[in-house]
Structures are given as structure tokens and as C-alpha cells.
Amino acid sequence: MNIPNALTMMRIFLIPVLVLVFYLPFHKHLMVAAVIFAVAAITDWLDGYLARRLGQTSAFGAFLDPVADKLMVAVALVLLVERHNTPLFSLAACVIIGREIVISALREWMAELGERTSVAVSYIGKVKTAFQMVAITGLLAIDPRIHESWLLALCYVVLYIAAALTLWSMVIYLKAAWAVIRERDKPF
């Protein structure tokens, strides 16, 4: 166990804490839930940075880091769909979660073909993740049943931009994979 992997494990252990805090009826519980998610988002960036900087990359970390990220985002979005229950919000959450499932499966399949690098994380994927993390943090902090504000509206816009970037990045990954698949399916 190294520092980056410990940060990733901490992110996974924060998931049930996030759910519990989200539902506990104490003053500022949503703000605490948002802070928990923000800490997890920061550790998502930090563990990768430290792994590269300290030379502590590992197969276990390469597997666990994206799993922890996807679990945290999916759980947070499920919590938020209950609170922000509109068709557009639900659609954005479904797009984001669905894309994560599709791309995870695609990466696994491409790895089996020995072509994992053809669907490596792209710049647009990193931008998409940043938008998701910012939007989810803000949405966790604000109860739409109590606060109608410009900040809530901004968080919705950022989430919808994240959903659009999610689709865009999925198309990029699928096109890259399709090129590999077509090349492999060519007759000799």
C-alpha cells in the first residue's frame, strides 16, 4: 500500500459516509456532504499526481482509481436525482452514469485486444471530469426545495455542460475503438 493507493481507498471509504451525511437531518448536512465530495474529488486528482511524481504507479492503482472515481460520481448523482427530480436532471445523470459504464466496458475490451492505449484518458475526458466534480459539489451543497438561486442555476448549467462533454468524449473513445476494430476485422 502506497500513498496514492491509500488516497484512492479513502475515496471509496468516503462513499458510505457521503450517503449517511446526505440523509442525516443535522444543520448544514448538505454542506458537509459537499465538502466530503470535494475532498474525494481533490484526492482523485492528488492520487494520480502523487503516483506519477513519487514513482508509485501500480497495476492495483490503475485499476482502483477509475473505479473509485466512477463509484463516487454515480452514488452522488443517484442522491442528487432524488433531490433535484426533474426529467432534464435525471437525463443528465443517466447520460453521465451510462457513459461511465460504456467506456469502462470498452476499455476492458480494448485491453483484452492489447489496444488499451487507443482509449486512454483524453483531454476532453479530464475537462468533463472537472465540470462534473464542480457541478456535483455545488449541487450537493444546495437544497433546491429551499434555495432557488443563481448559484443553483449555475450548477445545473455546469452539470448539463458536463453531460454534453460526457457524450462528446464517449464519441471520441468509440471512434478510436472503432478504428481498431475495423482494422482487426479486415480479411487478410
VOGU-3710 file (C-alpha; in Angstrom, 3 decimals, decimal comma):
1> mnipnaltmm> 0,000/0,000/0,000  1,456/3,334/-1,062  0,219/6,917/-0,597  -1,694/7,177/-3,904  -3,463/3,862/-3,301  -4,276/4,891/0,281  -5,898/8,084/-1,066  -7,912/6,033/-3,545  -9,045/3,669/-0,785  -10,009/6,665/1,345
11> riflipvlvl> -12,177/7,894/-1,526  -14,016/4,570/-1,583  -14,492/4,629/2,202  -15,933/8,145/1,926  -18,837/6,892/-0,231  -20,973/5,474/2,617  -20,024/8,490/4,739  -21,326/10,763/1,963  -24,632/8,860/1,805  -25,045/8,902/5,569
21> vfylpfhkhl> -24,279/12,621/5,910  -26,559/13,451/2,959  -29,542/11,907/4,765  -28,786/12,792/8,379  -31,011/15,683/9,463  -28,499/18,000/11,097  -27,859/21,677/10,394  -25,647/22,137/7,304  -25,633/18,402/6,470  -25,721/19,192/2,750
31> mvaavifava> -22,728/21,495/3,061  -20,835/18,729/4,906  -21,815/16,256/2,150  -20,491/18,719/-0,442  -17,201/19,041/1,461  -16,873/15,245/1,629  -17,410/15,023/-2,128  -14,965/17,887/-2,748  -12,304/16,142/-0,654  -12,888/12,975/-2,677
41> aitdwldgyl> -12,619/14,951/-5,933  -9,349/16,519/-4,813  -7,923/13,133/-3,835  -8,887/11,862/-7,307  -6,511/14,406/-8,795  -3,942/14,122/-5,979  -3,521/10,343/-6,054  -2,699/10,362/-9,769  -0,320/13,279/-9,379  1,481/11,624/-6,436
51> arrlgqtsaf> 1,662/8,251/-8,174  3,462/9,822/-11,121  5,555/12,259/-9,048  6,689/9,665/-6,476  7,055/6,862/-8,999  4,393/4,860/-7,151  2,199/3,803/-10,045  0,875/0,280/-9,744  -1,464/-2,112/-11,522  -3,701/-2,060/-8,446
61> gafldpvadk> -3,858/1,748/-8,505  -4,504/1,830/-12,245  -7,486/-0,462/-11,662  -8,814/1,060/-8,443  -8,530/4,787/-9,212  -11,100/4,900/-12,036  -13,391/2,554/-10,085  -13,321/4,851/-7,053  -13,994/7,881/-9,261  -16,933/6,274/-11,031
71> lmvavalvll> -18,438/4,947/-7,798  -18,273/8,335/-6,093  -19,798/10,163/-9,062  -22,537/7,562/-9,609  -23,535/7,483/-5,935  -23,578/11,288/-5,710  -25,707/11,555/-8,860  -28,182/8,977/-7,543  -28,510/11,002/-4,340  -28,988/14,188/-6,325
81> verhntplfs> -31,621/12,752/-8,675  -33,852/12,268/-5,643  -33,410/15,873/-4,555  -33,321/17,537/-7,990  -36,087/15,451/-9,541  -36,646/16,875/-12,988  -36,571/14,996/-16,287  -33,613/17,048/-17,570  -31,584/16,457/-14,410  -32,378/12,727/-14,488
91> laacviigre> -31,386/12,580/-18,166  -28,044/14,267/-17,441  -27,375/11,838/-14,569  -28,277/8,853/-16,767  -26,008/10,096/-19,568  -23,079/10,526/-17,187  -23,537/7,168/-15,427  -24,317/5,330/-18,682  -21,231/6,722/-20,379  -19,050/5,586/-17,484
101> ivisalrewm> -20,372/2,044/-17,843  -19,906/2,020/-21,624  -16,374/3,428/-21,517  -15,317/1,127/-18,674  -16,502/-1,875/-20,668  -14,859/-0,520/-23,819  -11,540/-0,034/-22,038  -11,674/-3,553/-20,640  -12,447/-4,992/-24,057  -9,710/-2,963/-25,748
111> aelgertsva> -7,256/-4,114/-23,069  -8,117/-7,716/-23,952  -7,272/-6,872/-27,556  -3,984/-5,329/-26,423  -5,164/-1,875/-27,521  -5,867/-0,144/-24,197  -3,833/2,918/-25,179  -6,235/3,632/-28,053  -8,887/4,535/-25,449  -6,625/6,195/-22,879
121> vsyigkvkta> -7,962/9,182/-20,963  -8,169/12,217/-23,230  -8,030/15,930/-22,510  -11,775/16,251/-23,072  -12,297/13,451/-20,524  -10,323/15,429/-17,957  -12,333/18,592/-18,664  -15,551/16,576/-18,385  -14,446/15,241/-15,003  -13,626/18,738/-13,738
131> fqmvaitgll> -17,064/20,020/-14,769  -18,743/17,012/-13,127  -16,882/17,464/-9,861  -17,626/21,189/-9,661  -21,303/20,727/-10,526  -21,857/17,818/-8,154  -20,111/19,596/-5,281  -22,320/22,648/-5,760  -25,499/20,617/-6,177  -24,797/18,627/-3,030
141> aidprihesw> -24,497/21,864/-1,046  -27,773/23,415/-2,213  -31,243/22,129/-1,332  -33,445/23,120/-4,304  -36,573/22,823/-2,133  -35,294/25,715/-0,004  -32,941/27,756/-2,199  -33,722/28,961/-5,689  -30,673/30,974/-6,583  -28,386/31,942/-9,400
151> llalcyvvly> -25,806/29,584/-7,887  -28,197/26,635/-8,188  -28,943/27,600/-11,796  -25,210/27,836/-12,482  -24,658/24,363/-11,004  -27,368/22,987/-13,309  -25,720/24,611/-16,324  -22,307/23,208/-15,356  -23,826/19,721/-14,924  -25,526/19,922/-18,334
161> iaaaltlwsm> -22,235/21,030/-19,897  -20,586/18,042/-18,168  -23,256/15,755/-19,662  -22,615/17,193/-23,139  -18,845/16,762/-22,679  -19,572/13,230/-21,481  -21,288/12,394/-24,763  -18,563/14,116/-26,766  -15,797/12,200/-25,012  -17,722/8,937/-25,451
171> viylkaawav> -17,935/9,545/-29,202  -14,171/10,198/-29,312  -13,438/6,944/-27,448  -15,878/4,935/-29,579  -14,373/6,320/-32,802  -10,876/5,388/-31,632  -12,031/1,888/-30,726  -13,978/1,524/-33,966  -10,827/2,200/-35,978  -9,030/-0,606/-34,120
181> irerdkpf> -11,985/-2,969/-34,512  -12,301/-2,294/-38,273  -8,568/-2,888/-38,736  -8,770/-6,211/-36,878  -11,823/-7,340/-38,826  -10,213/-6,798/-42,223  -9,736/-10,026/-44,137  -6,117/-10,980/-44,711
//
